[in-house]
Amino acid sequence: MPRRIALFIFPGFQLLDAAGPLAAFEVAGRIRPGTYELKIVAARAGSVVSSAGAALAAGACARAGAIDTLIVAGGDGTYAALHCQTTRRFIRRCSGGARRVTSVCSGAFLLAGAGLLDGRGATTHWSVAERFRHAFPQVNLQADRIFVREGNLWTSAGITAGIDLSLALIGEDLGEAVARRTAQYLVVYHRRPGGQSQFSELLQMEHGGGRFTELLDYVRSHIDRDFPVPVLAARACMSPRNFARAFRAETGVTPAKAVERLRAEAARALLEGGSAVAGAARACGFSDPERMRRAFVRLFGVAPSALRRHTLTGKASRPA
């Protein structure tokens, strides 16, 4: 009997949050016919308009026991959907009746709003991470993860991460060989290297017009040098204490963490260009390769050697 995959949408949903998982499960169903039955549902049946203006036809919320896996999309309309009692009740019912309840992007807000994530780990799109933390302090947000599994609850990062999530679900259902073939058909990584930090614009430290934009540009262009707080403060014409306080208030991170991220981004670019790990560490101001390795694992979720190996074997790793 096919597993029913129910994709929950709402007015203002992000189109790719829905289309990505639908495409992944469709392809897996072609590889293993009769495996999945796909259904789009909403609090109110009918045409549901996405944030892009395109609409999908949705049926009414199905009986929770008839659903194998619920996938909750995200998008700009998430915050209005949080106040919909029908939506919250349906998600709660699915948490008890369905085998798995999952979310893509800011859909994690709806799972958290239904009380499913209290005391559990979760992730969401990096751009709304702080908003999520403020709204749901009882949830252990793991903002750099592409997806997080807590029992039968799965949450994923932004937009295309819904495909990563779907591939993991397919792998659990049908085995990694089918998940890998699905990824090849979709022309995506079977297991994406790195976490969300690589997509977050250094967590918005470099936004135009920021108070420390010129300073960060200077650090980037002299990335092999040492940058203790007194040196950075002098460059910004501030006392070290005031600088450290103002920098954290502006960027959300300490000066040391900011410099580390800039070094890691620069080293990542060198590795992707074919540089050796030791050479990249030296060129980017890391005192030794081990310190760079720790920074990479913390920021990107992958070691420099693994990232370089992925790059050098890219033709073999990526489907043609």
Secondary structure by P-SEA (a helix, b strand, c coil): cbbbbbbbbcccccccccaaaaaaaaaaaaaccccbbbbbbccccccccccccbbbbbccccccccccbbbbbbccccccccccaaaaaaaaaaaaccccccccccaaaaaaaacccccccccccccaaaaaaaacccccccccccccccccbbbbccccaaaaaaaaaaaacccaaaaaaaaaaacccccccccccccccccccccccccaaaaaaaaaaaccccccaaaaaaaacccaaaaaaaaaaaccccaaaaaaaaaaaaaaaaaaacccaaaaaaaaccccaaaaaaaaaaaccccaaaaaaaaaaccccccc
